[in-house]
Amino acid sequence: MKFPKAVATFVLIAGRASISAAPAWAWGCDGHQTIALVAEKHLTPNAKAMVLELLNNNPVDPTLDRYCKDQGPDAMTNAATWADDERSRDPSTSGWHFLDLPRGATRTDISKYCPLPDSCVTEAIRDQLAILKDSSKPAADRANALRFIIHFVGDLHQPLHSTTNNDRGANCIPVGYFGTKPHVTNETTESYRPNLHGTWDTNIIGTDMTNRQFTSVEPYADYLDKKFHSKVNGWLNGAMDLDGWAWSSHQAAERISYGKLPAKVPVEQPITPPITSCADDNHVSQRMLALNIDFGQAYVKSAAKEIEQRLEMAGVRLAMILNQLAP
């Protein structure tokens, strides 16, 4: 039996990026591990030795429940997804993964939307860098700080981790994905899958890898590094501009994540306090469901093009940060 191209692609990726089961975490397993592998390609020998020594000598708690059962080929890919598992054990770290900058905001608004003590991804990176740099800190604490940094630099480059529209970073926008219609996963919070955030985290990456016949993250990282070779030196030799990177992600969300959708999503007026459920803001997910947003090849092609560059960019910039610690 032959499937239409879009349906065939979905069937192929079902095992890699389950639409119904994958958690709404930035980039998912494949994305974060790819970023780590790209970073390793651009570490100085001293930086790589520092990273592997810290991670190997201070391993992840073996009792921690890991969502990504395949932790990748080495300690750095293992570290790349640790922060998502850690926040399940320590919910106080949840706010460190994102920056809810509303659609329609300006770059100067970034500090306004990074509240303390909850913090946000840009401040979390700064805080963890301070721990990593402090040689008087216990090695285990510095290793965990390194794991947070590896993960958070990836999070910062996911456009929907620097954007919101009273929709929890587009977690409250139900979407159809290659014929799979959104379904309720929690009636109380009115949560749906697939949703816009989750597809950017996992499903579009899974589709892209399958379309390019990659069955693991190693060849995908090789492909990205080769594709963006001409841009690597610029990213590797640039300055660490966390607010600038967040703003770039926010712009990408406006331009592509929301901007290329087959239905227009109106800009919502920010509310205080921010929503905590997709049932808030006059049942935002129900209102978005009524738009009947259904992805096709055109949207996924545009999104995958942007995602590929942002995965590579995140990996190279992560290497740049770590290289400065051990040149």
Backbone torsions as a table, in degrees:
resi	resn	phi	psi	omega
1	MET	NA	131.5	179.4
2	LYS	-99.0	140.3	177.9
3	PHE	-104.9	152.6	166.2
4	PRO	-57.2	153.0	-173.4
5	LYS	-53.2	-46.2	-176.7
6	ALA	-63.5	-42.5	-178.9
7	VAL	-68.2	-39.7	178.9
8	ALA	-60.7	-41.2	178.7
9	THR	-61.0	-43.4	179.6
10	PHE	-62.3	-43.8	-179.0
11	VAL	-60.1	-40.5	-178.5
12	LEU	-64.4	-36.4	-173.7
13	ILE	-91.3	-3.0	-173.0
14	ALA	-55.5	-36.5	-179.1
15	GLY	-75.5	-22.0	-177.0
16	ARG	-88.3	-39.9	-171.9
17	ALA	-139.1	76.6	-174.0
18	SER	-61.7	122.8	-178.6
19	ILE	-66.2	-32.8	-175.2
20	SER	-89.6	-19.6	-171.0
21	ALA	-112.5	-25.2	-173.4
22	ALA	-66.2	133.2	178.9
23	PRO	-73.6	156.1	-178.3
24	ALA	-84.1	72.7	178.9
25	TRP	-120.1	142.9	-171.9
26	ALA	-56.5	126.4	173.6
27	TRP	68.1	-13.8	179.0
28	GLY	62.8	-167.4	-175.8
29	CYS	-66.0	-52.4	-176.0
30	ASP	-61.7	-43.7	-177.0
31	GLY	-64.5	-48.9	-178.8
32	HIS	-65.6	-38.9	179.0
33	GLN	-68.3	-36.1	176.4
34	THR	-62.3	-43.1	178.3
35	ILE	-59.7	-43.7	179.2
36	ALA	-62.2	-41.9	-179.6
37	LEU	-66.4	-39.8	176.1
38	VAL	-62.2	-44.5	179.8
39	ALA	-58.6	-43.4	-178.7
40	GLU	-58.8	-33.0	-179.2
41	LYS	-65.6	-21.4	-172.8
42	HIS	-118.0	10.1	175.0
43	LEU	-76.2	143.3	169.5
44	THR	-67.9	158.2	177.5
45	PRO	-55.2	-39.4	180.0
46	ASN	-66.8	-41.2	-179.7
47	ALA	-66.8	-41.8	179.5
48	LYS	-64.1	-40.0	178.4
49	ALA	-64.0	-41.4	178.3
50	MET	-62.0	-46.9	-177.8
51	VAL	-61.5	-50.5	-176.1
52	LEU	-68.7	-34.9	178.1
53	GLU	-64.1	-47.6	-179.8
54	LEU	-61.8	-46.7	-175.4
55	LEU	-71.6	-41.9	-177.9
56	ASN	-71.8	-34.8	-178.6
57	ASN	-82.7	-11.6	-179.8
58	ASN	-134.7	71.6	-171.6
59	PRO	-69.1	164.0	177.1
60	VAL	-63.4	141.3	176.2
61	ASP	-52.9	119.7	-176.6
62	PRO	-67.0	-13.9	179.1
63	THR	-86.2	-8.2	-179.1
64	LEU	-70.6	128.6	179.0
65	ASP	-74.3	118.1	-177.3
66	ARG	-99.5	125.4	177.7
67	TYR	-69.2	-44.2	179.9
68	CYS	-81.6	103.9	-175.7
69	LYS	-70.9	-30.8	171.8
70	ASP	-95.2	108.4	-174.3
71	GLN	-89.2	10.9	176.8
72	GLY	86.3	-178.9	-169.6
73	PRO	-79.8	-14.5	-175.4
74	ASP	-154.6	-174.8	-174.7
75	ALA	-65.4	-29.1	-177.4
76	MET	-76.0	-39.0	175.4
77	THR	-69.7	-32.7	174.0
78	ASN	-61.8	-43.1	-178.5
79	ALA	-67.2	-27.6	-170.9
80	ALA	-62.1	-29.1	-177.4
81	THR	-107.6	0.4	-175.0
82	TRP	-60.5	-39.4	-173.7
83	ALA	-63.1	-31.5	177.1
84	ASP	-67.9	-39.0	176.7
85	ASP	-70.1	-38.0	-178.9
86	GLU	-64.5	-34.9	-178.4
87	ARG	-71.1	-21.0	173.0
88	SER	-68.9	-32.7	178.3
89	ARG	-85.4	-33.2	-178.5
90	ASP	-127.0	85.0	-176.3
91	PRO	-59.5	-17.5	179.6
92	SER	-64.3	-16.4	179.2
93	THR	-90.6	-1.6	-174.0
94	SER	-59.5	-42.2	-177.8
95	GLY	-70.2	-7.4	-178.9
96	TRP	-77.8	-10.8	-171.5
97	HIS	-89.6	-7.7	-171.9
98	PHE	-152.1	171.0	174.5
99	LEU	-135.9	107.3	-176.4
100	ASP	-81.8	77.2	177.2
101	LEU	-89.0	117.2	-174.2
102	PRO	-64.8	149.3	169.6
103	ARG	-58.1	137.3	-178.2
104	GLY	92.1	-7.5	177.3
105	ALA	-76.4	172.6	177.2
106	THR	-116.2	167.7	-179.4
107	ARG	-59.7	-33.7	-179.0
108	THR	-68.9	-10.8	179.4
109	ASP	-84.8	-4.8	-172.0
110	ILE	-57.0	-47.8	-177.9
111	SER	-63.5	-31.0	179.5
112	LYS	-63.2	-32.6	-176.2
113	TYR	-103.4	20.6	173.0
114	CYS	-120.0	76.8	-172.1
115	PRO	-74.9	142.2	171.0
116	LEU	-100.4	146.1	8.7
117	PRO	-87.5	-2.7	-177.0
118	ASP	-63.8	-33.5	177.7
119	SER	69.2	-173.5	179.4
120	CYS	-155.4	-178.4	-170.5
121	VAL	-65.6	-36.8	-178.8
122	THR	-67.6	-44.3	178.9
123	GLU	-69.7	-33.9	178.4
124	ALA	-62.8	-40.4	177.3
125	ILE	-62.6	-44.5	179.3
126	ARG	-62.1	-43.8	-178.9
127	ASP	-63.5	-43.7	-178.0
128	GLN	-72.4	-31.1	174.7
129	LEU	-63.4	-39.2	178.5
130	ALA	-61.6	-39.8	177.4
131	ILE	-67.5	-45.1	-178.6
132	LEU	-61.2	-37.1	-177.8
133	LYS	-75.4	-18.9	-172.8
134	ASP	-86.6	100.9	-177.0
135	SER	-67.2	-13.5	178.1
136	SER	-80.7	-12.5	179.5
137	LYS	-74.8	150.0	175.7
138	PRO	-56.4	144.2	-177.6
139	ALA	-59.3	-35.7	179.7
140	ALA	-63.7	-39.1	178.0
141	ASP	-66.9	-39.8	179.2
142	ARG	-67.7	-36.4	177.1
143	ALA	-64.5	-41.9	177.5
144	ASN	-67.2	-36.7	175.7
145	ALA	-60.9	-41.9	177.3
146	LEU	-61.9	-42.5	178.4
147	ARG	-62.0	-42.2	176.4
148	PHE	-60.5	-44.7	-177.5
149	ILE	-62.8	-45.3	179.2
150	ILE	-56.2	-42.3	-178.1
151	HIS	-75.2	-45.6	-172.5
152	PHE	-70.1	-32.8	175.4
153	VAL	-62.7	-36.6	173.0
154	GLY	-63.9	-48.4	179.0
155	ASP	-55.1	-41.7	-175.9
156	LEU	-62.0	-24.8	-178.4
157	HIS	-95.1	2.0	173.2
158	GLN	-87.2	115.6	-173.0
159	PRO	-53.3	-35.7	-176.7
160	LEU	-83.8	4.9	169.6
161	HIS	-97.0	0.6	175.1
162	SER	-124.0	21.0	-172.3
163	THR	-148.9	146.5	168.3
164	THR	-151.1	160.3	179.0
165	ASN	-139.3	47.3	-168.6
166	ASN	56.5	34.1	-174.6
167	ASP	-135.3	22.9	178.6
168	ARG	52.6	52.1	178.6
169	GLY	63.6	36.3	179.4
170	ALA	73.6	10.8	171.4
171	ASN	-66.2	-20.6	-176.8
172	CYS	-100.6	21.1	175.4
173	ILE	-112.5	97.5	177.8
174	PRO	-65.5	139.4	178.6
175	VAL	-138.5	153.9	169.3
176	GLY	-90.2	142.1	-178.3
177	TYR	-128.6	104.6	179.4
178	PHE	50.0	49.8	175.0
179	GLY	91.7	-12.5	176.5
180	THR	-87.5	116.0	-177.2
181	LYS	-82.3	149.4	178.4
182	PRO	-65.2	142.6	178.5
183	HIS	-133.1	154.1	-177.7
184	VAL	-72.1	131.5	174.1
185	THR	-107.1	-18.7	177.3
186	ASN	-151.2	109.6	-176.1
187	GLU	-68.4	-32.2	-178.6
188	THR	-67.4	-47.0	-178.9
189	THR	-89.2	-2.7	-180.0
190	GLU	55.7	46.0	178.9
191	SER	-91.7	144.4	-177.8
192	TYR	-130.6	153.0	166.3
193	ARG	-137.7	143.1	-6.0
194	PRO	-65.0	154.1	171.8
195	ASN	-134.2	166.5	-172.2
196	LEU	-60.5	-42.9	-179.3
197	HIS	-62.5	-48.1	-176.9
198	GLY	-62.7	-35.8	179.6
199	THR	-67.0	-35.7	176.7
200	TRP	-71.2	-33.5	178.6
201	ASP	-64.3	-48.3	-166.5
202	THR	-130.9	-48.5	-167.0
203	ASN	-68.0	-40.7	-179.1
204	ILE	-69.2	-37.1	174.8
205	ILE	-62.8	-43.8	178.7
206	GLY	-60.5	-42.9	177.2
207	THR	-62.5	-44.9	-179.2
208	ASP	-61.5	-44.9	179.2
209	MET	-62.8	-42.2	-179.3
210	THR	-66.9	-43.7	178.7
211	ASN	-59.7	-29.2	179.9
212	ARG	-97.2	6.8	174.5
213	GLN	63.5	36.7	173.7
214	PHE	-98.8	127.1	179.9
215	THR	-105.3	1.2	177.0
216	SER	-150.5	168.6	-174.9
217	VAL	-76.0	-24.6	-176.8
218	GLU	-60.0	-52.8	178.4
219	PRO	-66.9	-27.7	177.2
220	TYR	-65.8	-44.3	177.4
221	ALA	-62.9	-40.0	177.7
222	ASP	-61.6	-43.8	180.0
223	TYR	-61.6	-46.7	-179.3
224	LEU	-63.4	-42.1	-177.9
225	ASP	-64.4	-35.8	178.0
226	LYS	-73.2	-41.7	-177.5
227	LYS	-62.4	-40.0	-175.0
228	PHE	-104.5	24.1	-176.9
229	HIS	-52.9	-40.2	-175.6
230	SER	-68.8	-17.4	-177.7
231	LYS	-100.9	-10.2	-171.9
232	VAL	-61.6	-47.1	-176.1
233	ASN	-60.7	-37.7	178.1
234	GLY	-62.6	-42.6	178.5
235	TRP	-71.9	-38.4	-175.4
236	LEU	-70.8	-30.0	-177.3
237	ASN	-103.7	8.7	178.7
238	GLY	-81.3	177.4	178.8
239	ALA	-88.9	156.3	174.1
240	MET	-79.2	103.8	-177.1
241	ASP	-121.9	80.6	-172.7
242	LEU	-62.8	-42.4	178.5
243	ASP	-65.8	-38.6	177.4
244	GLY	-64.2	-39.5	178.2
245	TRP	-66.5	-39.3	178.0
246	ALA	-62.9	-41.8	-179.6
247	TRP	-66.0	-39.2	176.6
248	SER	-61.5	-41.9	176.6
249	SER	-62.7	-42.9	179.2
250	HIS	-60.0	-42.7	179.3
251	GLN	-65.4	-37.7	178.1
252	ALA	-64.5	-37.4	177.4
253	ALA	-63.1	-43.6	-179.5
254	GLU	-66.6	-41.2	-175.2
255	ARG	-73.8	-38.2	-171.6
256	ILE	-121.8	-55.1	-174.7
257	SER	-55.1	-48.3	174.4
258	TYR	-92.4	-41.4	-169.2
259	GLY	-66.4	-28.9	-178.6
260	LYS	-96.2	3.1	179.8
261	LEU	-61.6	147.1	-179.7
262	PRO	-69.8	-11.3	174.2
263	ALA	-129.0	142.4	-178.4
264	LYS	-76.4	128.4	175.3
265	VAL	-99.6	113.8	-177.8
266	PRO	-62.3	148.5	175.0
267	VAL	-74.5	123.9	-178.6
268	GLU	-87.0	150.9	173.5
269	GLN	-75.9	121.8	-178.5
270	PRO	-55.9	140.9	179.5
271	ILE	-118.2	154.4	179.8
272	THR	-125.8	130.6	-6.6
273	PRO	-70.7	163.9	179.7
274	PRO	-60.9	157.0	-179.0
275	ILE	-66.6	152.0	176.4
276	THR	-118.9	-2.9	-176.8
277	SER	-148.6	149.8	177.5
278	CYS	-71.8	-4.7	173.8
279	ALA	-85.7	-11.0	-179.2
280	ASP	-77.7	179.7	-179.8
281	ASP	49.3	55.8	177.9
282	ASN	56.8	46.1	175.7
283	HIS	58.3	61.4	-173.3
284	VAL	-57.8	-40.4	-177.4
285	SER	-68.1	-33.2	177.5
286	GLN	-67.6	-38.5	178.1
287	ARG	-66.5	-38.7	178.8
288	MET	-72.0	-34.2	177.4
289	LEU	-59.4	-36.3	-178.3
290	ALA	-65.9	-15.2	178.3
291	LEU	-76.5	-14.8	178.1
292	ASN	54.5	50.5	179.9
293	ILE	-75.6	124.1	-179.4
294	ASP	-132.8	123.2	-177.5
295	PHE	-74.6	145.7	170.5
296	GLY	-129.2	-173.5	-177.3
297	GLN	-60.9	-37.1	-175.6
298	ALA	-62.1	-46.7	-179.3
299	TYR	-65.9	-46.1	-177.3
300	VAL	-63.8	-35.9	177.9
301	LYS	-63.2	-45.9	178.4
302	SER	-63.7	-43.7	-179.0
303	ALA	-65.6	-43.6	-178.3
304	ALA	-62.9	-38.1	178.3
305	LYS	-60.4	-44.0	179.2
306	GLU	-69.6	-41.9	-178.3
307	ILE	-63.0	-42.9	179.0
308	GLU	-55.4	-47.3	-179.1
309	GLN	-66.5	-37.0	-176.8
310	ARG	-73.2	-31.4	174.3
311	LEU	-65.2	-46.4	178.6
312	GLU	-63.8	-45.6	-179.9
313	MET	-59.0	-44.3	179.6
314	ALA	-62.3	-43.7	-179.8
315	GLY	-63.9	-44.5	-179.1
316	VAL	-67.1	-41.8	179.2
317	ARG	-67.7	-34.7	174.0
318	LEU	-60.7	-44.2	177.7
319	ALA	-61.2	-41.1	178.8
320	MET	-58.8	-44.0	179.9
321	ILE	-63.1	-46.4	-177.2
322	LEU	-70.8	-33.7	177.3
323	ASN	-62.5	-33.0	179.3
324	GLN	-67.9	-23.6	179.4
325	LEU	-82.0	-26.0	-178.7
326	ALA	-144.8	71.8	-174.4
327	PRO	-65.2	NA	NA
